[in-house]
Amino acid sequence: MKNIVKRPYREMCDFYKVYNFMVKNFTPDCKNGCYPPFFEYSLATPWSDNSQNHRFAIWEKDDEIVAFCWYESGIGEAFFNLTDDYNFLIPEMMDHAEQRLSDDKGKIKLKIYDGQKAVLKEALDRGYQISWREEQGIIDFSETKLDAPLPKGYVFEPVEKCDAEKLDEMTWRGFDNEGEPEIDVESGLHTEAAPNATPELDVIIKTEEGEYVCYAGMWWVPENKLAYLEPLCTVPEHRRKGLAKAALSELYRRTSLLGARYMSGGTDEFYYKIGYKKGYELLYLEKF
């Protein structure tokens, strides 16, 4: 551990250092930890508790980040980003997670990618058990092509003409929320203002009458040739008509022109039916 220094994450100056660390260590199967836009999106969304970000921990060697421990939404969970060269830091990282990222009842859920073999072993040796597995699909553009047409009766809405209130209402219904839509335009604009956000690549589908019915967001990472999908939804009454597949095909076309090689997906069987393959599993581990 010579020359390695541990210190707290400083929100106002460390974001890009951490983001670039994740870019440098990116792998499609997340064996070194999460994708860079996953980290950025979590910080930019309104449901993440940024007031506790000082509890994140950075390990540096010669002022270069070599490991990072953090949460996505709030206290009570922990993610781990590091490479095999620094596996000896894993016990210290897990100590930090238990001491600083546990909730007020002392509980913590470790979120470990299935490719993080050494991190997983440490957790199991400490008595954690896998409570949930979340498989994520991915497309390798060299193996799979998406070319689904837009169904008749629908058109793409140019992003520059997007009606933010209509989009908010559409996503509320698209994620099966109940009750009256909670319109929060400013939160959406805040997320789109993240440093590496690429809302100009988003896909919005509407009916010919102007109703928004499907939305696919895109976070493009040129350094990794990664097209990171977040979010994707369709309103219930317009599902099973090929809209989501058409939206992903449009994202495929747009990001292919930029040089993308990979596009992330989700957990639903829908992704595998249109050509996605398993990218990784995110394992949830707890003590019972």
Buried (B, 14 or more C-beta within 10 A) or exposed (E): EEEBEBEEBEEEEBBEBBBBBBBBBBBBBBBBBBBBBBBBBBBBBEEBEEEEBEBBBBBBBEEEBBBBBBBBEBBBBBBBBBBEEBBEBBEBBBEBBBEBBBEEEEEBBBBBBBBBEBBBEBBEEBEBEBEEEEBBBBBBBEEBEBEBEBEEEBEBBEEEEBBBBBBBBBBBBBEEEEEEEEBBEEBBEEBBEBEBBBBEBBBBBBEEEEBBBBBBBBBBBBEBBBBBBBBBBBBEEBBEBBBBBBBBBBBBEBBBEEEBBBBBBBBEEBBBEBBBEBBBBBBBBBBE
